[in-house]
Amino acid sequence: MKKLVLKTAVITLGVTVILALAAFGIVSLIAPGQMMRLAFSLGLERIGADYAYQEYERSGDVECLARSFEVCAVRGYDDNAADTRFELLYTQNADAFAALAETRNEQSNVVDYDYRDYIVGLGVCVKYRLASDEAAWDAAIGLAFSETDADFPAGNPVIALAVEAAEAEDAAFCGRLLDAMKTSEFEITSDFINIVTILEGIANE
């Protein structure tokens, strides 16, 4: 009798687990947006990023694509996925990205904050980390320069790239970026001077 009860309990538990997994899989497929919000609310950033990307693929929601990219672009997460998602955001959804950036800027209370600069800054840092040759370095530098206004505002992509390379103590790249900055037409602001000083310190070590 005890064996029968135990066997029945095990079978019931097994069926329950299978049904729960099946339900989880179905919800993941048909409602990735809900799963995204659940994952982020639980602090599961990397999983939430993948659900955000699935929601973008399902609905075309560029805000979900941007959130997914932001998480993956954090150093140590997934640079390859981040680069793919950045290209989708920056190139294939350029108009929607511009509109999203404008909305985020209007919503932000941070002085001198520009969402587009922030995202592109993350993007060029990812490209730098993935670079395997000097041509890829130059591509990252070129993108950062093309997206940085002449008045060299705070938080621009060139600053993001310089800080990334300086933290990596990459003397060769810092020297290359430094040379590009010295021949640039950026306004010589205090931020510009500070970045040049940092790059010189790394490049000349």
Number of C-alpha atoms within 10 A of each C-alpha: 6 7 8 9 10 11 12 12 12 12 12 12 12 12 12 12 12 12 12 12 12 12 12 12 12 12 14 17 15 13 15 23 23 15 22 26 16 15 19 16 11 10 11 13 18 18 16 26 24 23 27 29 25 24 26 20 14 14 12 13 16 22 18 23 25 24 19 28 29 18 18 25 25 15 13 7 13 15 21 15 15 23 21 12 23 27 14 17 22 18 11 12 15 14 12 15 22 15 13 17 19 14 12 15 17 12 9 12 9 8 8 12 17 19 21 21 23 16 22 23 26 25 28 26 28 25 24 22 18 15 15 10 9 12 10 15 19 17 15 25 24 15 17 24 20 11 15 20 16 13 12 20 20 19 17 25 30 31 23 22 26 24 17 21 21 20 10 13 16 16 18 14 22 26 18 16 24 20 14 15 18 10 8 12 12 16 14 13 13 11 16 18 12 13 20 20 13 15 26 18 15 19 19 10 8
